[in-house]
Amino acid sequence: MGLFTLNPTGRQPIYEQLYQSVVKMAALGVFVENDQLPSVRSVAQELGVNVNTVQKAYQMLERDGVIISYPGKGSFIAPGDTAIQRRQKTAREALLIAAQEAAECGLSEEEIVDCAREGAKQKKTGHGV
């Protein structure tokens, strides 16, 4: 089945990977407002991880306003653009870090901006790196 794709050997904890996966899918419209997420138990079984790991991800998603949980009913994608805003914030932070690292390596501000523009153009045209 594979609704969520995780990297068990990655450096990022599984609960954070699951969190990011749900945020990404909501931002991309795979999950839309009021869609019900699979139960914590079914996700844990599907991924072969501890129920507490999935529960932690769902708690973080609820804390950040991405989902709403109703006892006995399940967890649902929250109304509004929270997932998109969260993804944009993450992208801005990653871009800032990448720009700082590029500057530390000796790239000029103009080269960094040009690279960011090129990346944005590739996204629009669908020609990724």
C-alpha positions as CSV (number, residue, x, y, z in Angstrom):
1,M,0.0,0.0,0.0
2,G,2.5,2.6,1.2
3,L,0.7,5.8,1.9
4,F,3.7,7.1,3.8
5,T,7.2,6.7,2.7
6,L,9.9,6.8,5.3
7,N,13.6,6.3,5.4
8,P,14.4,4.1,8.4
9,T,18.1,4.6,8.0
10,G,17.9,8.3,7.7
11,R,19.1,10.8,10.3
12,Q,15.7,12.2,10.9
13,P,13.6,10.4,13.5
14,I,10.7,8.4,12.1
15,Y,8.0,10.6,13.9
16,E,9.5,13.7,12.2
17,Q,9.5,12.0,8.8
18,L,5.9,11.0,9.3
19,Y,5.1,14.6,10.4
20,Q,6.8,16.0,7.3
21,S,5.1,13.5,5.1
22,V,1.6,14.5,6.2
23,V,2.4,18.2,6.0
24,K,3.8,17.8,2.5
25,M,0.8,15.7,1.3
26,A,-1.6,18.3,2.7
27,A,0.3,21.2,1.2
28,L,0.3,19.4,-2.2
29,G,-3.4,18.6,-2.0
30,V,-3.1,14.8,-1.6
31,F,-4.9,15.3,1.7
32,V,-7.5,18.0,1.6
33,E,-9.5,19.8,4.3
34,N,-11.5,17.3,6.5
35,D,-9.9,14.2,5.0
36,Q,-9.5,11.5,7.6
37,L,-6.0,10.2,8.3
38,P,-5.5,6.5,8.8
39,S,-5.6,5.4,12.5
40,V,-2.5,5.5,14.6
41,R,-2.6,1.7,14.9
42,S,-3.0,1.1,11.1
43,V,-0.1,3.5,10.3
44,A,2.1,1.9,12.9
45,Q,1.3,-1.6,11.5
46,E,1.8,-0.5,7.9
47,L,5.2,1.1,8.6
48,G,6.3,-1.5,11.1
49,V,6.9,1.1,13.8
50,N,5.8,1.5,17.4
51,V,2.3,3.0,18.0
52,N,3.9,5.6,20.2
53,T,6.0,6.9,17.3
54,V,3.0,7.5,15.1
55,Q,1.1,9.0,18.1
56,K,3.9,11.5,18.6
57,A,3.7,12.6,15.0
58,Y,-0.1,13.0,15.2
59,Q,0.3,15.0,18.4
60,M,2.8,17.3,16.7
61,L,0.5,17.7,13.7
62,E,-2.4,18.6,16.0
63,R,-0.3,21.0,18.1
64,D,0.7,22.8,14.9
65,G,-2.9,23.0,13.6
66,V,-2.4,20.7,10.6
67,I,-4.9,18.1,11.9
68,I,-7.8,18.0,14.3
69,S,-8.4,14.8,16.4
70,Y,-11.8,13.8,17.8
71,P,-11.8,11.1,20.4
72,G,-13.5,7.9,19.1
73,K,-13.7,9.4,15.5
74,G,-10.1,9.9,14.4
75,S,-7.8,12.5,13.0
76,F,-8.7,14.9,10.2
77,I,-6.9,17.5,8.1
78,A,-7.7,20.9,9.6
79,P,-9.4,23.6,7.6
80,G,-7.3,26.4,6.3
81,D,-3.8,26.7,4.8
82,T,-1.8,25.6,7.9
83,A,0.0,22.8,6.0
84,I,0.9,25.1,3.1
85,Q,2.1,27.7,5.5
86,R,4.2,25.1,7.5
87,R,5.8,23.8,4.3
88,Q,6.6,27.4,3.1
89,K,8.2,28.1,6.5
90,T,10.3,25.0,6.2
91,A,11.3,25.9,2.7
92,R,12.3,29.4,3.7
93,E,14.4,28.1,6.6
94,A,16.2,25.6,4.3
95,L,16.8,28.3,1.7
96,L,18.3,30.6,4.3
97,I,20.6,27.9,5.6
98,A,21.7,27.0,2.0
99,A,22.3,30.7,1.2
100,Q,24.5,31.0,4.4
101,E,26.5,27.9,3.5
102,A,26.9,29.1,-0.1
103,A,28.2,32.5,1.2
104,E,30.6,30.8,3.6
105,C,32.0,28.8,0.6
106,G,32.7,32.1,-1.3
107,L,29.7,32.4,-3.6
108,S,28.7,36.0,-4.2
109,E,25.2,37.3,-3.3
110,E,24.4,37.5,-7.0
111,E,25.4,33.9,-7.6
112,I,23.3,32.8,-4.6
113,V,20.3,34.7,-5.9
114,D,20.8,33.4,-9.4
115,C,20.9,29.9,-8.1
116,A,17.7,30.4,-6.2
117,R,16.0,31.8,-9.3
118,E,17.2,28.9,-11.3
119,G,15.7,26.5,-8.8
120,A,12.4,28.3,-8.9
121,K,12.3,28.2,-12.7
122,Q,13.1,24.5,-12.7
123,K,10.1,23.9,-10.4
124,K,7.8,25.9,-12.6
125,T,8.9,24.0,-15.8
126,G,9.2,20.7,-14.1
127,H,12.8,20.2,-15.0
128,G,14.4,19.5,-11.6
129,V,18.1,19.0,-11.0
